[in-house]
Amino acid sequence: MNQTSYLGPLHEMTCTTPTDLWNDSCSVAELTYALKHGAVGATTNPVIVGEVLQKELHLWEEPIGRLLSENPTATEDDLTWRLIERMAVKGAELLLPVYERENHRKGKLSIQTHPKYYRDAERITRQALHFSRLAPNLQIKIPVTQAGLQAIEEATYQGLSINATVSFTVPQALAVAEAVERGLQRREAEGLRLEGISPVCTLMVGRLDDWLRAVAERDDIITDPGHLNWAGVAVMKKAYQIYQSRGYRARLLSAAYRCHMHWSEFIGGDVIVSIPYGWQVRFNQSDVKAIPRMDNPVPKPIVDELLRKFEDFRRAYAEDGLTPAAFDTFGATVRTLRQFIGGYESLVHFIRERLLPNPDLRKARK
């Protein structure tokens, strides 16, 4: 590679391996940086939207003002979703050149269905279909709950590209792959097209690590603290091996970054790494080499200790460790759904403050 054109290890990874880079945000500035380094997708959720508003409010103040004035009877929830949708469409516009270049297989931005719908497959599917009509290159995020699995199959059958989210375990990844296969097979049986459908299953590797740390604190479990950085990596690598051996048509995606291994250990795999901007900058400034490591096994003593000391790692690592009925109550799932619902409610509050500014905080006119 020409040294004068070298942009860092992320760009080298995108040029020399099958591993794809996504930007874990719909921020205009952050997505622009990621595209320069070879990104072919982006993702968002209610928490990310709130963070983008904090960083780029100067870009959104005028559009938000128009949104409020042009919709005088809309509810706070209506306005919140219209804002989320506009931000997603803006990010999708930046990815359109990639979408066209890659024959519609890449260049998509993921938009998340309402986190409060996690128990209602019909509502998830209905909103997913609505999102799919907003822009040609939107990927629809659906949680891997029991109801979410039904929606994943139906949305895939309807021709949508899904991104399964709120997912942390091998059983969830396999259930997603099977749901996607059922949806694709239904389309094939009816002679419907498959071109452009690119399903993705996210594994939030860092959030599994976070949950096991919380379990260790709660249950007074002593373990090598460094081993907890490997839990999500071990799950991702095992799921990847199974995906490859069974020929599933969904691709795995790693998210929720806590250390460089959540990127570096997956280089070389036919997977997606969805990296927040701050971590992208950090990785590009590091001396970590962009060399294939996906096929390198997690050291057996680390996996053995995690299996021995953490029941929830055993549940996350075994193919049959969780049934779909148990997905909704798995600790990492509950924590993440609560955060995403809280992020959505914060966005509603953001809109409310513009519709009904608190009079107690304004200076009284003389």
Secondary structure as a PSIPRED ss2 file (coil, helix, strand):
# PSIPRED VFORMAT (PSIPRED V4.0)

   1 M C   1.000  0.000  0.000
   2 N C   1.000  0.000  0.000
   3 Q H   0.000  1.000  0.000
   4 T H   0.000  1.000  0.000
   5 S H   0.000  1.000  0.000
   6 Y C   1.000  0.000  0.000
   7 L C   1.000  0.000  0.000
   8 G C   1.000  0.000  0.000
   9 P H   0.000  1.000  0.000
  10 L H   0.000  1.000  0.000
  11 H H   0.000  1.000  0.000
  12 E H   0.000  1.000  0.000
  13 M H   0.000  1.000  0.000
  14 T H   0.000  1.000  0.000
  15 C H   0.000  1.000  0.000
  16 T H   0.000  1.000  0.000
  17 T C   1.000  0.000  0.000
  18 P C   1.000  0.000  0.000
  19 T C   1.000  0.000  0.000
  20 D E   0.000  0.000  1.000
  21 L E   0.000  0.000  1.000
  22 W E   0.000  0.000  1.000
  23 N E   0.000  0.000  1.000
  24 D C   1.000  0.000  0.000
  25 S C   1.000  0.000  0.000
  26 C C   1.000  0.000  0.000
  27 S C   1.000  0.000  0.000
  28 V H   0.000  1.000  0.000
  29 A H   0.000  1.000  0.000
  30 E H   0.000  1.000  0.000
  31 L H   0.000  1.000  0.000
  32 T H   0.000  1.000  0.000
  33 Y H   0.000  1.000  0.000
  34 A H   0.000  1.000  0.000
  35 L H   0.000  1.000  0.000
  36 K H   0.000  1.000  0.000
  37 H C   1.000  0.000  0.000
  38 G C   1.000  0.000  0.000
  39 A C   1.000  0.000  0.000
  40 V C   1.000  0.000  0.000
  41 G E   0.000  0.000  1.000
  42 A E   0.000  0.000  1.000
  43 T E   0.000  0.000  1.000
  44 T C   1.000  0.000  0.000
  45 N C   1.000  0.000  0.000
  46 P H   0.000  1.000  0.000
  47 V H   0.000  1.000  0.000
  48 I H   0.000  1.000  0.000
  49 V H   0.000  1.000  0.000
  50 G H   0.000  1.000  0.000
  51 E H   0.000  1.000  0.000
  52 V H   0.000  1.000  0.000
  53 L H   0.000  1.000  0.000
  54 Q H   0.000  1.000  0.000
  55 K H   0.000  1.000  0.000
  56 E H   0.000  1.000  0.000
  57 L H   0.000  1.000  0.000
  58 H H   0.000  1.000  0.000
  59 L H   0.000  1.000  0.000
  60 W H   0.000  1.000  0.000
  61 E H   0.000  1.000  0.000
  62 E H   0.000  1.000  0.000
  63 P H   0.000  1.000  0.000
  64 I H   0.000  1.000  0.000
  65 G H   0.000  1.000  0.000
  66 R H   0.000  1.000  0.000
  67 L H   0.000  1.000  0.000
  68 L H   0.000  1.000  0.000
  69 S H   0.000  1.000  0.000
  70 E H   0.000  1.000  0.000
  71 N C   1.000  0.000  0.000
  72 P C   1.000  0.000  0.000
  73 T C   1.000  0.000  0.000
  74 A C   1.000  0.000  0.000
  75 T C   1.000  0.000  0.000
  76 E H   0.000  1.000  0.000
  77 D H   0.000  1.000  0.000
  78 D H   0.000  1.000  0.000
  79 L H   0.000  1.000  0.000
  80 T H   0.000  1.000  0.000
  81 W H   0.000  1.000  0.000
  82 R H   0.000  1.000  0.000
  83 L H   0.000  1.000  0.000
  84 I H   0.000  1.000  0.000
  85 E H   0.000  1.000  0.000
  86 R H   0.000  1.000  0.000
  87 M H   0.000  1.000  0.000
  88 A H   0.000  1.000  0.000
  89 V H   0.000  1.000  0.000
  90 K H   0.000  1.000  0.000
  91 G H   0.000  1.000  0.000
  92 A H   0.000  1.000  0.000
  93 E H   0.000  1.000  0.000
  94 L H   0.000  1.000  0.000
  95 L H   0.000  1.000  0.000
  96 L H   0.000  1.000  0.000
  97 P H   0.000  1.000  0.000
  98 V H   0.000  1.000  0.000
  99 Y H   0.000  1.000  0.000
 100 E H   0.000  1.000  0.000
 101 R H   0.000  1.000  0.000
 102 E C   1.000  0.000  0.000
 103 N C   1.000  0.000  0.000
 104 H C   1.000  0.000  0.000
 105 R C   1.000  0.000  0.000
 106 K C   1.000  0.000  0.000
 107 G C   1.000  0.000  0.000
 108 K E   0.000  0.000  1.000
 109 L E   0.000  0.000  1.000
 110 S E   0.000  0.000  1.000
 111 I E   0.000  0.000  1.000
 112 Q E   0.000  0.000  1.000
 113 T C   1.000  0.000  0.000
 114 H C   1.000  0.000  0.000
 115 P H   0.000  1.000  0.000
 116 K H   0.000  1.000  0.000
 117 Y H   0.000  1.000  0.000
 118 Y C   1.000  0.000  0.000
 119 R C   1.000  0.000  0.000
 120 D C   1.000  0.000  0.000
 121 A H   0.000  1.000  0.000
 122 E H   0.000  1.000  0.000
 123 R H   0.000  1.000  0.000
 124 I H   0.000  1.000  0.000
 125 T H   0.000  1.000  0.000
 126 R H   0.000  1.000  0.000
 127 Q H   0.000  1.000  0.000
 128 A H   0.000  1.000  0.000
 129 L H   0.000  1.000  0.000
 130 H H   0.000  1.000  0.000
 131 F H   0.000  1.000  0.000
 132 S H   0.000  1.000  0.000
 133 R C   1.000  0.000  0.000
 134 L C   1.000  0.000  0.000
 135 A C   1.000  0.000  0.000
 136 P C   1.000  0.000  0.000
 137 N C   1.000  0.000  0.000
 138 L E   0.000  0.000  1.000
 139 Q E   0.000  0.000  1.000
 140 I E   0.000  0.000  1.000
 141 K E   0.000  0.000  1.000
 142 I E   0.000  0.000  1.000
 143 P E   0.000  0.000  1.000
 144 V C   1.000  0.000  0.000
 145 T C   1.000  0.000  0.000
 146 Q H   0.000  1.000  0.000
 147 A H   0.000  1.000  0.000
 148 G H   0.000  1.000  0.000
 149 L H   0.000  1.000  0.000
 150 Q H   0.000  1.000  0.000
 151 A H   0.000  1.000  0.000
 152 I H   0.000  1.000  0.000
 153 E H   0.000  1.000  0.000
 154 E H   0.000  1.000  0.000
 155 A H   0.000  1.000  0.000
 156 T H   0.000  1.000  0.000
 157 Y H   0.000  1.000  0.000
 158 Q C   1.000  0.000  0.000
 159 G C   1.000  0.000  0.000
 160 L C   1.000  0.000  0.000
 161 S C   1.000  0.000  0.000
 162 I E   0.000  0.000  1.000
 163 N E   0.000  0.000  1.000
 164 A E   0.000  0.000  1.000
 165 T E   0.000  0.000  1.000
 166 V C   1.000  0.000  0.000
 167 S C   1.000  0.000  0.000
 168 F C   1.000  0.000  0.000
 169 T C   1.000  0.000  0.000
 170 V H   0.000  1.000  0.000
 171 P H   0.000  1.000  0.000
 172 Q H   0.000  1.000  0.000
 173 A H   0.000  1.000  0.000
 174 L H   0.000  1.000  0.000
 175 A H   0.000  1.000  0.000
 176 V H   0.000  1.000  0.000
 177 A H   0.000  1.000  0.000
 178 E H   0.000  1.000  0.000
 179 A H   0.000  1.000  0.000
 180 V H   0.000  1.000  0.000
 181 E H   0.000  1.000  0.000
 182 R H   0.000  1.000  0.000
 183 G H   0.000  1.000  0.000
 184 L H   0.000  1.000  0.000
 185 Q H   0.000  1.000  0.000
 186 R H   0.000  1.000  0.000
 187 R H   0.000  1.000  0.000
 188 E H   0.000  1.000  0.000
 189 A H   0.000  1.000  0.000
 190 E C   1.000  0.000  0.000
 191 G C   1.000  0.000  0.000
 192 L C   1.000  0.000  0.000
 193 R C   1.000  0.000  0.000
 194 L C   1.000  0.000  0.000
 195 E C   1.000  0.000  0.000
 196 G C   1.000  0.000  0.000
 197 I C   1.000  0.000  0.000
 198 S C   1.000  0.000  0.000
 199 P C   1.000  0.000  0.000
 200 V E   0.000  0.000  1.000
 201 C E   0.000  0.000  1.000
 202 T E   0.000  0.000  1.000
 203 L E   0.000  0.000  1.000
 204 M E   0.000  0.000  1.000
 205 V H   0.000  1.000  0.000
 206 G H   0.000  1.000  0.000
 207 R H   0.000  1.000  0.000
 208 L H   0.000  1.000  0.000
 209 D H   0.000  1.000  0.000
 210 D H   0.000  1.000  0.000
 211 W H   0.000  1.000  0.000
 212 L H   0.000  1.000  0.000
 213 R H   0.000  1.000  0.000
 214 A H   0.000  1.000  0.000
 215 V H   0.000  1.000  0.000
 216 A H   0.000  1.000  0.000
 217 E H   0.000  1.000  0.000
 218 R H   0.000  1.000  0.000
 219 D H   0.000  1.000  0.000
 220 D C   1.000  0.000  0.000
 221 I C   1.000  0.000  0.000
 222 I C   1.000  0.000  0.000
 223 T C   1.000  0.000  0.000
 224 D C   1.000  0.000  0.000
 225 P H   0.000  1.000  0.000
 226 G H   0.000  1.000  0.000
 227 H H   0.000  1.000  0.000
 228 L H   0.000  1.000  0.000
 229 N H   0.000  1.000  0.000
 230 W C   1.000  0.000  0.000
 231 A H   0.000  1.000  0.000
 232 G H   0.000  1.000  0.000
 233 V H   0.000  1.000  0.000
 234 A H   0.000  1.000  0.000
 235 V H   0.000  1.000  0.000
 236 M H   0.000  1.000  0.000
 237 K H   0.000  1.000  0.000
 238 K H   0.000  1.000  0.000
 239 A H   0.000  1.000  0.000
 240 Y H   0.000  1.000  0.000
 241 Q H   0.000  1.000  0.000
 242 I H   0.000  1.000  0.000
 243 Y H   0.000  1.000  0.000
 244 Q H   0.000  1.000  0.000
 245 S H   0.000  1.000  0.000
 246 R H   0.000  1.000  0.000
 247 G C   1.000  0.000  0.000
 248 Y C   1.000  0.000  0.000
 249 R C   1.000  0.000  0.000
 250 A C   1.000  0.000  0.000
 251 R E   0.000  0.000  1.000
 252 L E   0.000  0.000  1.000
 253 L E   0.000  0.000  1.000
 254 S E   0.000  0.000  1.000
 255 A E   0.000  0.000  1.000
 256 A C   1.000  0.000  0.000
 257 Y C   1.000  0.000  0.000
 258 R C   1.000  0.000  0.000
 259 C C   1.000  0.000  0.000
 260 H C   1.000  0.000  0.000
 261 M H   0.000  1.000  0.000
 262 H H   0.000  1.000  0.000
 263 W H   0.000  1.000  0.000
 264 S H   0.000  1.000  0.000
 265 E C   1.000  0.000  0.000
 266 F C   1.000  0.000  0.000
 267 I C   1.000  0.000  0.000
 268 G C   1.000  0.000  0.000
 269 G C   1.000  0.000  0.000
 270 D C   1.000  0.000  0.000
 271 V C   1.000  0.000  0.000
 272 I E   0.000  0.000  1.000
 273 V E   0.000  0.000  1.000
 274 S E   0.000  0.000  1.000
 275 I E   0.000  0.000  1.000
 276 P C   1.000  0.000  0.000
 277 Y H   0.000  1.000  0.000
 278 G H   0.000  1.000  0.000
 279 W H   0.000  1.000  0.000
 280 Q H   0.000  1.000  0.000
 281 V H   0.000  1.000  0.000
 282 R H   0.000  1.000  0.000
 283 F H   0.000  1.000  0.000
 284 N H   0.000  1.000  0.000
 285 Q C   1.000  0.000  0.000
 286 S C   1.000  0.000  0.000
 287 D C   1.000  0.000  0.000
 288 V C   1.000  0.000  0.000
 289 K C   1.000  0.000  0.000
 290 A C   1.000  0.000  0.000
 291 I C   1.000  0.000  0.000
 292 P C   1.000  0.000  0.000
 293 R C   1.000  0.000  0.000
 294 M C   1.000  0.000  0.000
 295 D C   1.000  0.000  0.000
 296 N C   1.000  0.000  0.000
 297 P C   1.000  0.000  0.000
 298 V C   1.000  0.000  0.000
 299 P C   1.000  0.000  0.000
 300 K H   0.000  1.000  0.000
 301 P H   0.000  1.000  0.000
 302 I H   0.000  1.000  0.000
 303 V H   0.000  1.000  0.000
 304 D H   0.000  1.000  0.000
 305 E H   0.000  1.000  0.000
 306 L H   0.000  1.000  0.000
 307 L H   0.000  1.000  0.000
 308 R H   0.000  1.000  0.000
 309 K H   0.000  1.000  0.000
 310 F C   1.000  0.000  0.000
 311 E H   0.000  1.000  0.000
 312 D H   0.000  1.000  0.000
 313 F H   0.000  1.000  0.000
 314 R H   0.000  1.000  0.000
 315 R H   0.000  1.000  0.000
 316 A H   0.000  1.000  0.000
 317 Y H   0.000  1.000  0.000
 318 A C   1.000  0.000  0.000
 319 E C   1.000  0.000  0.000
 320 D C   1.000  0.000  0.000
 321 G C   1.000  0.000  0.000
 322 L C   1.000  0.000  0.000
 323 T C   1.000  0.000  0.000
 324 P H   0.000  1.000  0.000
 325 A H   0.000  1.000  0.000
 326 A H   0.000  1.000  0.000
 327 F H   0.000  1.000  0.000
 328 D C   1.000  0.000  0.000
 329 T C   1.000  0.000  0.000
 330 F C   1.000  0.000  0.000
 331 G H   0.000  1.000  0.000
 332 A H   0.000  1.000  0.000
 333 T H   0.000  1.000  0.000
 334 V H   0.000  1.000  0.000
 335 R H   0.000  1.000  0.000
 336 T H   0.000  1.000  0.000
 337 L H   0.000  1.000  0.000
 338 R H   0.000  1.000  0.000
 339 Q H   0.000  1.000  0.000
 340 F H   0.000  1.000  0.000
 341 I H   0.000  1.000  0.000
 342 G H   0.000  1.000  0.000
 343 G H   0.000  1.000  0.000
 344 Y H   0.000  1.000  0.000
 345 E H   0.000  1.000  0.000
 346 S H   0.000  1.000  0.000
 347 L H   0.000  1.000  0.000
 348 V H   0.000  1.000  0.000
 349 H H   0.000  1.000  0.000
 350 F H   0.000  1.000  0.000
 351 I H   0.000  1.000  0.000
 352 R H   0.000  1.000  0.000
 353 E H   0.000  1.000  0.000
 354 R H   0.000  1.000  0.000
 355 L H   0.000  1.000  0.000
 356 L C   1.000  0.000  0.000
 357 P C   1.000  0.000  0.000
 358 N C   1.000  0.000  0.000
 359 P H   0.000  1.000  0.000
 360 D H   0.000  1.000  0.000
 361 L H   0.000  1.000  0.000
 362 R C   1.000  0.000  0.000
 363 K C   1.000  0.000  0.000
 364 A C   1.000  0.000  0.000
 365 R C   1.000  0.000  0.000
 366 K C   1.000  0.000  0.000
